[in-house]
Amino acid sequence: MADGKVWIRSQWKPKGETHLHLGSKGFLRVVFTSQDDKDRVFKVGPYFYAPIGLYMWSWMMKYVPEHETFTSVLVWIRLYSPPLDY
């Protein structure tokens, strides 16, 4: 998780502290000590950690990662030299 903390410092540049917690099913929880940092991070996105997209939302009471299912995923596609009619 040290890499995650380095990434957070370099990408988000928080003024306060951030605490990173690994959860089940690959979920990460980031706790901000500064509301301004949290607000800025949620406004700027999307974010990618290496080739992996980070899907972020604010914490909800009684949230259980094991019950989470994804119904859609944002995908970025890069097309190199597509024909002009595309």
PABA-298192 format. One record per residue: x, y, z of N, C-alpha, C in turn; residue in three letters. Coordinates in steps of 0.001 Angstrom, whole numbers, padded with zeros to 6 digits, always signed. Layout:
// PABA-298192
XYZXYZXYZala/...
END
This chain:
// PABA-298192
+000811-001196+000000+000000+000000+000000+000852+001256+000000met/+002141+001085+000202+003032+002250+000154+002985+002900-001216ala/+002883+002081-002275+002767+002639-003626+001511+003487-003760asp/+000422+003036-003140-000827+003792-003182-000696+005141-002509gly/+000015+005179-001403+000216+006448-000702+001072+007409-001526lys/+002072+006856-002201+002920+007685-003082+002082+008232-004231val/+001237+007370-004819+000380+007793-005926-000569+008902-005466trp/-001174+008735-004302-002092+009746-003773-001381+011077-003599ile/-000186+011056-003021+000563+012314-002829+000906+012970-004164arg/+001289+012167-005167+001707+012747-006441+000531+013189-007310ser/-000586+012472-007258-001725+012789-008118-002713+013759-007479gln/-003054+013548-006227-004065+014358-005569-003474+015535-004815trp/-002211+015449-004424-001522+016510-003690-002364+017044-002519lys/-002752+016150-001599-003601+016591-000492-002867+017524+000458pro/-003606+018475+001005-003031+019375+002004-003066+018729+003384lys/-004106+017926+003634-004213+017196+004890-003675+015787+004722gly/-003974+014939+005681-003533+013548+005625-004590+012692+004929glu/-004139+011579+004374-005043+010576+003828-004649+009231+004421thr/-005641+008423+004716-005403+007091+005257-006025+006086+004298his/-005244+005099+003901-005657+004112+002914-005923+002792+003615leu/-007115+002216+003375-007516+000957+004000-007932-000029+002908his/-007353-001220+002931-007709-002258+001978-008928-003007+002489leu/-009951-003114+001637-011171-003820+002004-011320-005098+001205gly/-012453-005738+001337-012702-006978+000617-013055-006696-000839ser/-012959-007714-001669-013271-007653-003101-012464-006581-003832lys/-011296-006221-003323-010443-005252-004003-010825-003802-003775gly/-011745-003538-002876-012142-002165-002585-011112-001506-001678phe/-010840-000251-001951-009972+000557-001098-010802+001677-000501leu/-010494+002007+000720-011159+003135+001369-010092+004176+001657arg/-010330+005384+001211-009415+006495+001480-010141+007442+002419val/-009521+007709+003559-010088+008627+004541-009295+009926+004467val/-009993+011019+004227-009376+012334+004147-009546+013042+005483phe/-008502+013719+005952-008641+014541+007145-009112+015945+006783thr/-009100+016261+005494-009523+017579+005024-010715+017434+004083ser/-011814+018083+004422-012996+018069+003547-012679+018719+002209gln/-011830+019766+002208-011439+020425+000957-010715+019454+000032asp/-009822+018618+000575-009130+017621-000242-010133+016654-000860asp/-011051+016145-000051-012052+015200-000552-012892+015836-001660lys/-013380+017045-001428-014209+017720-002428-013450+017911-003739asp/-012193+018318-003655-011386+018546-004853-011153+017246-005620arg/-010842+016167-004917-010585+014878-005565-011830+014401-006311val/-012998+014552-005710-014226+014097-006360-014634+014990-007527phe/-014228+016240-007528-014570+017144-008635-013687+016935-009856lys/-012417+016589-009653-011447+016581-010748-011498+015310-011587val/-011581+014116-011033-011527+012802-011688-011817+012804-013184gly/-011776+011730-013889-011505+010372-013423-010020+010150-013166pro/-009720+009090-012454-008349+008768-012096-007997+007354-012556tyr/-006733+007186-012877-006217+005876-013262-004970+005589-012461phe/-004916+004401-011888-003727+003924-011179-003080+002903-012094tyr/-001990+003318-012764-001393+002528-013848-002494+002366-014902ala/-002774+001152-015394-003831+001039-016415-005227+000842-015820pro/-005345+000889-014505-006598+000542-013844-007398+001806-013507ile/-008644+001845-013929-009514+002966-013601-009983+002881-012160gly/-010026+004019-011483-010525+004062-010113-011962+004568-010144leu/-012864+003782-009663-014268+004151-009591-014549+004562-008163tyr/-014933+005809-007974-015011+006370-006634-016409+006880-006342met/-016821+006696-005096-018045+007302-004602-017897+007523-003114trp/-018720+008430-002599-018659+008739-001166-019194+007562-000367ser/-018653+007410+000821-019032+006323+001717-020503+006433+002096trp/-021172+005267+002165-022571+005206+002580-022671+004361+003846met/-023555+004723+004733-023758+003942+005950-024201+002526+005582met/-023781+001563+006364-024133+000153+006191-023692-000397+004827lys/-022616+000139+004276-022098-000329+002997-021388-001671+003193tyr/-021725-002654+002361-021132-003984+002450-020537-004321+001076val/-019198-004282+000931-018582-004548-000377-018960-005905-000967pro/-019189-006909-000122-019521-008243-000621-020846-008263-001380glu/-021719-007294-001123-023014-007241-001801-022979-006366-003046his/-021853-005762-003334-021731-004830-004462-021665-005580-005786glu/-022436-005135-006750-022356-005658-008115-022245-004470-009060thr/-021515-004660-010116-021351-003604-011108-022265-003880-012290phe/-023045-002887-012665-023936-003037-013805-023406-002314-015034thr/-022448-001433-014843-021829-000746-015974-020423-000308-015579ser/-019589-000132-016583-018208+000282-016357-017834+001272-017449val/-017178+002360-017053-016676+003341-017997-015443+002774-018691leu/-015424+002819-020006-014294+002282-020771-013780+003367-021699val/-012466+003557-021689-011816+004499-022597-011172+003695-023712trp/-011401+004122-024948-010834+003427-026103-010026+004436-026907ile/-008824+004036-027280-007991+004875-028133-007895+004210-029499arg/-008328+004934-030522-008254+004417-031883-007128+005153-032608leu/-006208+004395-033149-005089+004972-033884-005417+005016-035364tyr/-005425+006192-035935-005648+006427-037375-006920+005766-037894ser/-008078+006067-037303-009306+005470-037827-009646+006094-039191pro/-010368+005377-040035-010796+005964-041307-011639+007222-041065pro/-011617+008170-041966-012317+009439-041786-013823+009274-041637leu/-014410+008217-042209-015857+008045-042100-016288+007546-040726asp/-015344+007242-039847-015697+006873-038471-015785+008112-037632tyr/
END
